[in-house]
Structure formats: C-alpha cells, structure tokens
Amino acid sequence: MATAAQPARPILNPSTGRVRFHLPLGWFLLLAAAYVLPGLIGHDPWKQDETYVFDILFRMLHSHDWIMPQLAGEPFMEKPPLYYWLGAGLARLFSGWLPLYDGARLATGVFMTVTFLSVGLAARHAWGKGNGRRAVLVLMSCFGLLYESHIMITDVPMLAGFAMASYGLILGRTRPFPAGIWLGMGMGVGFLGKGVLVPGAVGVMALLLPLLFDTWRSKPYARTLGMALVVALPWVLIWPIVLYLRDPHQFYVWFWLNNVGRYLGFSVAELGANNEPWFWPKTLLWFGFPALYLALASVWQRRHELSRSAPLQLGLVGFGVYLTVLLTSASARTSYGLPLLVALALLAAPQVATLSAGLSRWLDWGARLFFGVLAALFWGVWGSMIVTGHAPHWSFLTRVLPADFVMPFQPLAVGVAAMATLAWLAAWFGLPRLYERAIVSFVAGLTLCWLLFATLWLPWLDDAKSYRSVFVSMQPALPVTRNCVASVNLGESERAMLDYFLGIQTLRREIHPDVACDVLLVEGAAQLPPASPGAGWRPTWQGARPGDTHEHFWLFVRKSR
C-alpha cells in the first residue's frame, strides 16, 4: 500500500503563526450530506431520464412484475432493473411521508453514498489515512457529477458499481476474500444497473493490470479474481436467464440492441444517443473539472513511481480502459462518463494536500469569488421574483425558465438556504488553516450554489421541467367515455408522465398504424403545427410546458363524439 506523507496532528505554520490541520471527519461528513441531500425530494419527475425511470418503477409497484420493465404499458428494455427495484422499494417504504417519486429518488442518494464510501475506502487503502476524504472531495468537486447525482437515472448504480470494483481491485493485492466480494458485487451492481459496460470495462482492467505491471502478479490477486467471479455470477446470470425464459425477443432487444448494438452502432439510428467526433475530448474539459487537472498534476509529480505504485497503475489503467470504451462506442451521453471521475479522484487524492500555499490561496479565493457571485445571483433573482411577482427579463434565464412564473415564499426552504449561506461565510475563517484549503473551498462553494438552486429556485425549475401542468390542463378536453387514445410522435418522457398523471397509456400509431381510437394526441414542434388528422376530427386542446417554446401538444377528438 502506498502512503502519502502527512502530519499526524495539527502543525504550526511559522510563516503565519497559524496552526494548520487536515479536514476533520465531522466537517467532511456534514459537507457530504449537504452535497447529496438537497434536490432528492420536493419536485416532480423531470425530463429527460426521471420521467421514464419513475414510470417504470411505478408500474412495477402496481403490476408486481419485477422482471420486465414496462413504460406506459410497453416493454422498455434499455436498462436492467436494479435502480427500478430499489426505487420502487424506497417509494413504498416512504409512501406515508413522501410522494412516490420523491421516495424513489432516494435510491440515487443510496447509490451516491455507496459511491462515496467505496471511493473513500479505495483512496485510503491506496494512499494512506486522510486521503479517503480527499478523494471524495475531488469527486464531489466535478462539474459532471453535480446534476446526475441528484436525479433518478440508471447511471448512478453504474457509477457505484465501478467505485466498488475499484476498491476491490486495489484491495485485491493484500486481502483477497473481502476484495473479491467488493469486486464481484461492484461488477454485479454495475451490470444490473446499466448493462455490460461496467463488468466489461472492469474485466479488461483486471486482466491488463498483471499483464502490464509486476505489482499485480501475485497469488492473492489471482484469488481475488476467482472470488470476484463467484460473487458476480448470480448478479449477471439470474435476471438475464429469467428474462430469456419469459420472453426471448425482449432478451434480444435488451442484450443485442441496447448493449451490443449501442456500442457497435447498428441500433443507434433507432435508439439515439449518437457519438459525435471529438465529443469526449471536448466534454472532459468541463465534465472532469477540476479533478482532471489535479490528476494530471498528481501523475506528473509521481511519474517516477509508476512502475511500483499500485494506485497510479490502477487509476491510469482504469481511466484509459474506460475512456477507450467511450471513444470507440457508437453511442455517447455525458452520464456515460461518470466512472471516469472515480479514476480521476483516485489519482488526484494525494495531490490535494500538497499544493503550495500560494496556489492554494489563489484557488481558494478564486472559488470564493466565483461561487459567491453565483450565490448572490441565486438570492438576487429569488428576491426580485418575490418582490415583483415575475422573473427578471434576462434572455439567458427566460429561454429555459417561464418568465411569468410567480415565485412562492417557502419558509422552510428559505431558512435552509439562509443557514447554508451563513455557514459558508463562517467557513471562510477556517479555510486558511486547512491543508485541503483549495478543494474544500471549491466543494463548499459548489455545494452552496446547488443547495440554493435546490431550495430557492426549485419551484421555478419544477414548473418548467415537470409535465404535471400541461397534462392536467389537457384533462378537461378529454371525452369522459372513449375507447382509447392514440398518439403520434409522443416521446418516452411524455408517455411516461401521461401514464402517471392521467392514467392514460396511448396506442402509438408508429406501432399500431390502423388503431381506431376516438382520441388522438400529437406531439411536435411549436413552430410546425400538425395537419388535421382528417375530416372526421376536431381539435379540442393544445398546450405546452410553461416556458417551453419548442415542444408542443395537440389533442384531436372524432367529430362523431
């Protein structure tokens, strides 16, 4: 195990006369909780991912079909069911206190807790005491993690699985039994959360490490891999076998089209998420900020230790293998890159407390200025809306948020936001004494801005991203008695929320072209209204989400009704 030299207790800095110390565990846990919890409850499912994820687990709760995910009455085989299972269980468990969608979103908090724990344990074992919390701080600082770690999305179990597997690998050189459990469970969680991506990448990593470095060529590591295989097999075999025995075609859709086809490209035209040239090189510059740059500095400073440093080897191989998979895949979304942040955090951890005093001071005050301005913006816009009753006429805001929204005054949210702001200001006095001054300042500022966003601005954002208002406004225009509702161009998110809010599962004309429903719902661009379905139809309603100038809906009913 590699260790980074560090003081065991507070030390007096002779240049300033101040005692410097490492971030206490209690402060770290409080900061991590302030990062994870805001935004997990208090809003409807949001487009794009939350809507379909919630409807799938909502249907599981009602149908008790835990094998085949279904969206608005149709099989939906993009992802395995681990997130749906945990989300449904938590939704049921907390149904007496929270709406189902808020309870389900707690699954993201569980997976993020597992991720932080695994990254912390891996970095502590790799680099020594104190580096576990530093690695987690680096992970929390990444811009690419912030939004994804607070919504219902199946990429968070993928992230948690990769983090668990990384801990299993670094532990595998000395403690094969617990290492094999962590590695096998990590591959299983990643598989049942997202598919073959994580177990495939981790498997390549596990084989490459002993091929490239003598450090990993040992009997304990071999036993770790054997143990991991035994642990992982139930995770990766039981659900696919049960699915295949029940419906071979849906197994084909899941495995061949949504896993193999998305990677090789033959199903991308149908399923979407095409990988554009230079997508990942451009995305990583902000997605991995600032972990990418800390990791580069750490690797450069320790480059002469590469042949004997297992943490460096694991981090570089993990990052390289996973990035290669992303670059060669025909599909791409930013959330697919979340496991890269684990590798970067492991590489960057020892660098956090070794930055020069001058650089730490500069980065600290840069973070205070940047996030302080953002926090003032959040407070200022909220206060303006409370006083005037409408949003500021700023085009960069009103392009994505409804300008006519009336901001409610919510005492609890305002109180939490005020206390967080005061705590952030009070932390200024302690920051100069921390060895981790720069990264703590950055994470604290980022966390404050997210908390303000998820408290003060949450009703405004929910009004824009929820489908509740648009479908509730459509309900009076629906005939009380109807044989069925057909749809044209209705997306996954829209079908999911129509199912949840109104209990309507449409028959898509793309699949059922000859269906004879007496109600038709059409989705399209607001600038291009659809032509009339025919002489026998009359329009009864049209609408859109507040502030949405692109997506629009039209409702038609047969004239004979």
KOLSEKE-463827 format. One record per residue (C-alpha): residue in one letter; x, y, z; residue number from 1. Coordinates in steps of 0.5 Angstrom, whole numbers. Layout:
volum_px_py_pz_fidren
A_X_Y_Z_NUM
...
# end
This chain:
volum_px_py_pz_fidren
M_0_0_0_1
A_3_7_-2_2
T_2_12_3_3
A_3_20_3_4
A_7_23_8_5
Q_3_28_12_6
P_3_31_19_7
A_-1_26_24_8
R_-3_32_28_9
P_-4_40_27_10
I_2_44_26_11
L_4_51_27_12
N_6_55_21_13
P_12_59_22_14
S_10_64_17_15
T_3_66_19_16
G_3_64_26_17
R_-3_59_25_18
V_-4_52_27_19
R_-5_48_20_20
F_-9_42_20_21
H_-13_37_16_22
L_-20_37_15_23
P_-24_34_21_24
L_-28_28_19_25
G_-34_31_22_26
W_-34_37_18_27
F_-33_33_12_28
L_-39_29_13_29
L_-43_35_14_30
L_-41_38_7_31
A_-42_31_4_32
A_-49_31_7_33
A_-50_38_5_34
Y_-48_36_-2_35
V_-52_29_-3_36
L_-59_31_0_37
P_-61_38_-3_38
G_-65_36_-9_39
L_-67_29_-8_40
I_-74_31_-5_41
G_-79_36_-7_42
H_-80_36_-14_43
D_-84_32_-20_44
P_-80_27_-24_45
W_-76_32_-29_46
K_-75_31_-37_47
Q_-71_27_-39_48
D_-69_21_-35_49
E_-73_22_-29_50
T_-80_21_-32_51
Y_-79_14_-36_52
V_-75_12_-30_53
F_-80_13_-25_54
D_-86_11_-29_55
I_-82_4_-30_56
L_-82_3_-22_57
F_-89_6_-21_58
R_-91_0_-26_59
M_-87_-5_-22_60
L_-90_-3_-16_61
H_-97_-4_-19_62
S_-96_-10_-23_63
H_-91_-13_-19_64
D_-88_-15_-25_65
W_-80_-15_-23_66
I_-77_-18_-29_67
M_-79_-14_-35_68
P_-79_-6_-34_69
Q_-85_-3_-38_70
L_-86_4_-40_71
A_-93_6_-41_72
G_-96_-1_-42_73
E_-90_-3_-47_74
P_-84_-7_-45_75
F_-78_-2_-44_76
M_-71_-6_-45_77
E_-66_-1_-45_78
K_-63_-2_-38_79
P_-63_-8_-33_80
P_-68_-7_-27_81
L_-63_-5_-21_82
Y_-65_2_-20_83
Y_-72_1_-21_84
W_-72_-5_-16_85
L_-69_0_-10_86
G_-73_6_-12_87
A_-80_2_-12_88
G_-78_-1_-5_89
L_-76_6_-2_90
A_-82_9_-6_91
R_-86_4_-2_92
L_-83_5_5_93
F_-83_12_5_94
S_-90_13_2_95
G_-93_15_8_96
W_-89_21_9_97
L_-86_23_1_98
P_-90_23_-6_99
L_-88_16_-9_100
Y_-83_20_-14_101
D_-79_23_-8_102
G_-79_16_-4_103
A_-76_13_-11_104
R_-71_19_-12_105
L_-68_17_-5_106
A_-65_11_-9_107
T_-60_16_-12_108
G_-58_18_-5_109
V_-56_11_-3_110
F_-52_10_-9_111
M_-48_16_-8_112
T_-47_14_-1_113
V_-44_7_-4_114
T_-40_11_-9_115
F_-37_16_-4_116
L_-36_10_1_117
S_-32_6_-4_118
V_-28_12_-7_119
G_-26_14_0_120
L_-24_7_2_121
A_-20_6_-4_122
A_-16_12_-3_123
R_-15_11_4_124
H_-12_4_3_125
A_-8_6_-3_126
W_-5_13_-1_127
G_-6_13_7_128
K_-10_16_12_129
G_-14_22_11_130
N_-13_21_3_131
G_-20_18_3_132
R_-24_24_5_133
R_-19_28_0_134
A_-21_23_-6_135
V_-29_24_-4_136
L_-28_32_-4_137
V_-25_31_-11_138
L_-30_27_-14_139
M_-35_32_-11_140
S_-32_38_-14_141
C_-33_35_-21_142
F_-38_39_-25_143
G_-40_33_-29_144
L_-43_30_-22_145
L_-47_35_-20_146
Y_-53_34_-23_147
E_-53_27_-25_148
S_-52_25_-17_149
H_-59_28_-15_150
I_-64_25_-20_151
M_-67_19_-22_152
I_-62_16_-27_153
T_-59_9_-28_154
D_-52_11_-29_155
V_-51_12_-21_156
P_-51_5_-20_157
M_-46_4_-26_158
L_-42_9_-22_159
A_-43_6_-15_160
G_-41_-1_-18_161
F_-35_2_-22_162
A_-33_5_-15_163
M_-34_-1_-11_164
A_-30_-5_-16_165
S_-24_0_-16_166
Y_-24_-1_-8_167
G_-24_-9_-9_168
L_-18_-8_-14_169
I_-14_-4_-10_170
L_-15_-9_-4_171
G_-14_-15_-8_172
R_-6_-15_-7_173
T_-7_-16_0_174
R_-14_-18_2_175
P_-17_-23_-3_176
F_-23_-25_1_177
P_-26_-18_2_178
A_-23_-16_-4_179
G_-27_-21_-8_180
I_-33_-19_-5_181
W_-32_-12_-7_182
L_-30_-13_-14_183
G_-35_-18_-15_184
M_-41_-14_-12_185
G_-39_-8_-16_186
M_-39_-11_-23_187
G_-46_-14_-21_188
V_-48_-7_-19_189
G_-46_-4_-25_190
F_-49_-10_-29_191
L_-56_-10_-26_192
G_-56_-2_-26_193
K_-53_-1_-33_194
G_-51_-7_-37_195
V_-45_-10_-39_196
L_-41_-3_-40_197
V_-38_-4_-32_198
P_-37_-11_-32_199
G_-34_-11_-39_200
A_-29_-5_-37_201
V_-27_-8_-30_202
G_-26_-14_-33_203
V_-21_-11_-38_204
M_-18_-7_-33_205
A_-17_-13_-28_206
L_-13_-17_-34_207
L_-9_-11_-36_208
L_-6_-10_-29_209
P_-2_-16_-28_210
L_0_-16_-36_211
L_3_-9_-35_212
F_6_-9_-28_213
D_9_-14_-24_214
T_6_-11_-18_215
W_0_-14_-19_216
R_3_-21_-21_217
S_1_-25_-14_218
K_-3_-31_-12_219
P_-7_-26_-7_220
Y_-9_-22_-13_221
A_-11_-28_-17_222
R_-15_-31_-11_223
T_-19_-24_-11_224
L_-21_-25_-19_225
G_-23_-32_-17_226
M_-27_-30_-11_227
A_-30_-24_-15_228
L_-32_-29_-21_229
V_-36_-33_-16_230
V_-39_-27_-13_231
A_-41_-24_-19_232
L_-44_-30_-23_233
P_-51_-29_-19_234
W_-52_-22_-21_235
V_-50_-23_-28_236
L_-54_-29_-29_237
I_-60_-30_-26_238
W_-64_-24_-28_239
P_-62_-25_-36_240
I_-64_-32_-35_241
V_-71_-31_-32_242
L_-72_-25_-38_243
Y_-70_-30_-43_244
L_-74_-36_-41_245
R_-80_-31_-40_246
D_-79_-27_-47_247
P_-73_-29_-52_248
H_-75_-23_-56_249
Q_-74_-18_-50_250
F_-68_-21_-48_251
Y_-65_-20_-55_252
V_-68_-13_-55_253
W_-64_-12_-49_254
F_-58_-15_-50_255
W_-57_-15_-57_256
L_-60_-8_-59_257
N_-59_-4_-53_258
N_-52_-7_-51_259
V_-48_-9_-57_260
G_-52_-5_-62_261
R_-51_1_-58_262
Y_-43_0_-58_263
L_-42_-2_-65_264
G_-47_3_-68_265
F_-52_-2_-71_266
S_-58_0_-67_267
V_-56_8_-65_268
A_-60_10_-71_269
E_-66_7_-68_270
L_-65_8_-60_271
G_-61_15_-61_272
A_-55_18_-57_273
N_-50_18_-63_274
N_-43_19_-61_275
E_-40_25_-65_276
P_-33_26_-67_277
W_-29_30_-61_278
F_-35_29_-56_279
W_-31_26_-51_280
P_-25_30_-51_281
K_-29_37_-51_282
T_-33_34_-46_283
L_-28_32_-41_284
L_-25_39_-40_285
W_-31_41_-36_286
F_-34_35_-34_287
G_-28_33_-30_288
F_-26_40_-28_289
P_-22_40_-23_290
A_-21_33_-22_291
L_-18_32_-29_292
Y_-12_37_-28_293
L_-11_35_-21_294
A_-10_28_-23_295
L_-5_30_-29_296
A_-1_34_-23_297
S_-1_28_-19_298
V_1_23_-24_299
W_7_28_-27_300
Q_9_29_-20_301
R_9_22_-18_302
R_11_19_-25_303
H_18_16_-23_304
E_14_12_-18_305
L_9_9_-24_306
S_13_2_-24_307
R_12_1_-17_308
S_6_5_-15_309
A_-1_1_-15_310
P_-5_7_-14_311
L_-2_10_-20_312
Q_-3_4_-24_313
L_-10_3_-22_314
G_-12_10_-24_315
L_-9_10_-30_316
V_-11_4_-33_317
G_-18_5_-30_318
F_-18_12_-34_319
G_-15_9_-40_320
V_-19_3_-41_321
Y_-26_7_-39_322
L_-24_12_-44_323
T_-22_8_-49_324
V_-29_4_-49_325
L_-33_11_-49_326
L_-28_13_-55_327
T_-30_7_-59_328
S_-37_7_-57_329
A_-42_9_-63_330
S_-47_12_-57_331
A_-45_18_-52_332
R_-48_22_-47_333
T_-45_25_-41_334
S_-47_21_-36_335
Y_-44_15_-39_336
G_-37_18_-37_337
L_-39_18_-29_338
P_-34_12_-28_339
L_-28_16_-31_340
L_-29_21_-25_341
V_-28_15_-20_342
A_-21_14_-23_343
L_-19_21_-23_344
A_-21_22_-16_345
L_-16_16_-14_346
L_-11_19_-18_347
A_-12_26_-15_348
A_-13_25_-8_349
P_-5_25_-6_350
Q_-5_32_-9_351
V_-10_36_-6_352
A_-6_37_1_353
T_1_38_-3_354
L_-1_44_-7_355
S_4_50_-5_356
A_1_55_0_357
G_1_61_-5_358
L_-3_56_-10_359
S_-8_54_-5_360
R_-9_61_-3_361
W_-10_63_-10_362
L_-15_58_-12_363
D_-19_59_-5_364
W_-20_66_-6_365
G_-22_64_-14_366
A_-27_59_-11_367
R_-30_64_-6_368
L_-31_70_-11_369
F_-34_65_-17_370
F_-39_62_-12_371
G_-40_68_-8_372
V_-42_71_-15_373
L_-47_65_-17_374
A_-50_65_-10_375
A_-51_73_-10_376
L_-55_71_-17_377
F_-59_66_-14_378
W_-61_70_-8_379
G_-62_76_-12_380
V_-66_73_-17_381
W_-70_70_-12_382
G_-71_76_-8_383
S_-73_80_-14_384
M_-79_75_-16_385
I_-81_75_-9_386
V_-82_83_-9_387
T_-84_84_-17_388
G_-88_78_-18_389
H_-84_76_-24_390
A_-78_74_-27_391
P_-72_79_-29_392
H_-73_80_-36_393
W_-66_76_-38_394
S_-66_72_-44_395
F_-61_67_-41_396
L_-66_65_-36_397
T_-73_66_-40_398
R_-70_62_-45_399
V_-70_56_-41_400
L_-75_58_-35_401
P_-82_61_-35_402
A_-82_69_-35_403
D_-89_69_-32_404
F_-88_64_-26_405
V_-90_67_-19_406
M_-85_65_-14_407
P_-88_63_-8_408
F_-85_64_-1_409
Q_-83_58_3_410
P_-81_59_10_411
L_-77_52_11_412
A_-73_53_4_413
V_-71_60_5_414
G_-69_58_12_415
V_-65_52_10_416
A_-62_57_4_417
A_-60_62_9_418
M_-57_58_14_419
A_-53_55_9_420
T_-50_61_6_421
L_-48_64_14_422
A_-45_57_15_423
W_-41_58_8_424
L_-39_65_10_425
A_-37_63_17_426
A_-32_57_14_427
W_-28_63_11_428
F_-25_64_18_429
G_-23_56_18_430
L_-21_55_11_431
P_-14_58_11_432
R_-12_53_16_433
L_-13_47_12_434
Y_-8_43_8_435
E_-14_42_4_436
R_-16_49_3_437
A_-17_50_-4_438
I_-21_44_-5_439
V_-25_45_1_440
S_-27_52_-1_441
F_-29_50_-8_442
V_-33_44_-6_443
A_-36_48_-1_444
G_-38_54_-6_445
L_-41_49_-11_446
T_-45_45_-5_447
L_-48_52_-3_448
C_-50_54_-10_449
W_-53_47_-11_450
L_-57_48_-5_451
L_-59_55_-6_452
F_-61_52_-13_453
A_-65_46_-10_454
T_-69_51_-5_455
L_-70_58_-7_456
W_-70_56_-15_457
L_-74_49_-14_458
P_-81_51_-15_459
W_-79_55_-21_460
L_-75_50_-24_461
D_-80_45_-23_462
D_-85_49_-26_463
A_-81_48_-33_464
K_-79_41_-32_465
S_-85_38_-30_466
Y_-91_35_-34_467
R_-96_36_-29_468
S_-99_43_-31_469
V_-99_41_-38_470
F_-103_34_-38_471
V_-107_37_-32_472
S_-109_43_-37_473
M_-111_38_-42_474
Q_-115_33_-38_475
P_-122_37_-38_476
A_-121_37_-46_477
L_-121_29_-46_478
P_-128_26_-47_479
V_-130_22_-41_480
T_-132_16_-45_481
R_-127_14_-50_482
N_-125_7_-53_483
C_-117_9_-53_484
V_-112_15_-54_485
A_-108_14_-60_486
S_-101_18_-60_487
V_-96_21_-66_488
N_-89_23_-64_489
L_-90_22_-57_490
G_-84_21_-53_491
E_-82_17_-48_492
S_-82_22_-42_493
E_-89_25_-45_494
R_-92_18_-45_495
A_-89_16_-38_496
M_-92_22_-35_497
L_-99_22_-38_498
D_-99_15_-35_499
Y_-97_17_-28_500
F_-101_24_-28_501
L_-107_22_-32_502
G_-107_14_-32_503
I_-107_14_-40_504
Q_-103_9_-44_505
T_-103_11_-51_506
L_-103_7_-57_507
R_-97_9_-61_508
R_-99_10_-69_509
E_-92_8_-70_510
I_-93_1_-68_511
H_-101_1_-69_512
P_-102_5_-75_513
D_-109_2_-76_514
V_-111_3_-69_515
A_-118_6_-69_516
C_-118_11_-63_517
D_-123_16_-62_518
V_-118_21_-59_519
L_-111_23_-62_520
L_-105_26_-58_521
V_-100_29_-63_522
E_-93_32_-60_523
G_-89_36_-65_524
A_-85_43_-66_525
A_-89_49_-63_526
Q_-87_53_-70_527
L_-90_47_-74_528
P_-97_45_-72_529
P_-99_38_-75_530
A_-104_38_-81_531
S_-111_36_-79_532
P_-112_28_-78_533
G_-118_28_-83_534
A_-124_31_-84_535
G_-127_27_-78_536
W_-123_30_-73_537
R_-124_37_-69_538
P_-118_40_-65_539
T_-120_41_-57_540
W_-114_43_-54_541
Q_-107_45_-55_542
G_-101_47_-50_543
A_-94_46_-47_544
R_-90_46_-41_545
P_-89_53_-38_546
G_-84_57_-42_547
D_-82_51_-47_548
T_-82_54_-54_549
H_-80_48_-58_550
E_-84_42_-55_551
H_-92_43_-56_552
F_-98_38_-56_553
W_-105_38_-60_554
L_-111_34_-58_555
F_-116_32_-63_556
V_-123_28_-62_557
R_-127_25_-67_558
K_-133_29_-69_559
S_-138_24_-68_560
R_-137_24_-61_561
# end
